[in-house]
Amino acid sequence: MDMPARREFDWELKTVESTKFGIHERNNGQFCVVLNHSLLRGVTSKMIYWWFLNFPNLAVTLTGIEGYDGKKVPAYLLWHPFDHLSASLSGNLGPGATSQAGAYIEIKEAMQYLKYGWKYPVNNKLRIFYCDKDGWAMGKALPVIGKVMSLRIHYKDVYENGDILGVHYHYEIVIGAGGNNAISRFINGRIKSHFSPEFFEAWHTHNVIEVGTFENFLPALYEQRLSPEAVSYSKPMNCASSYPSSQEAYDLCLFEQRMQGYKEAGDVHRYQGLDSKTFL
């Protein structure tokens, strides 16, 4: 696979110090990952919901971007300036061929491509478990075994004196089959050969940059949502030119609570909350 050339958007990319991140490895080989982001300013949960509904099929014309001037490219290339390759939807799609629970999304990218190349690739077709105004979840399940991968995102508006300060964006991942029998240990051993702690350390940096870029481009794209065939982006449309690259994780208490919960849970997939759709 060939990665598209880097997009020079001149954005201040968020640093890992802006988040709180942790990995818990269980005795049966499962991994539990929690990533609590800093508050996303200038963005609303409506914008993020619209993005998740549409981004795999959305195209954007870039202007004033070196090597891309006047080119129409997948909007997925806006979501990260150098790690993203492609995203596509299939299966049971929502109105207008949008994302919805039960559909499948295929993602191709590489974690920290400029540093590692294709050492930590992602090339997965995942089932969308949940897609709504408060969150998104996707993953894989096997017959009889159940879930072996689930990625859950929660987002909500944060208010002060009636005004939106920004969006609280919180990410949790569970990798591996439940139980502690020979089958689950075998499955988790195979999974670990790819989704290792080192992979998730690289993913941490990737996701911090990815989520942080919402501040830069999403408000501008959302304004054009009624004309999806003519969406464009240029450097002057950067909505976060005055924002710092380093902030603080929004809710350290939540992070500690969720990490401790994964350590104590008997069934971490159930604790994650996808079955009951109970988002934080």
Protein Blocks (a to p, Z undefined) as FASTA:
>chain_A
ZZdddddehpacddfklpccdddddfkopacddddddddehiafklmmmmmmmmmmpccd
dehiahigoiacdfklmmpcklpcbdcdehjddehhiacehiacdddddehkllnommlc
cddddddfbdcfkbccdddddehklpabdcddddddddeehiafbdcddddddeddedjd
fklmmmmmmmmmmmgfklmmmmmmmmmmmmmmmmmmmmmmmmmmmmmmlgccdfklpckl
mbcfbdcdfblmlmmmmmmmmmmpmblmlmnommnopaZZ
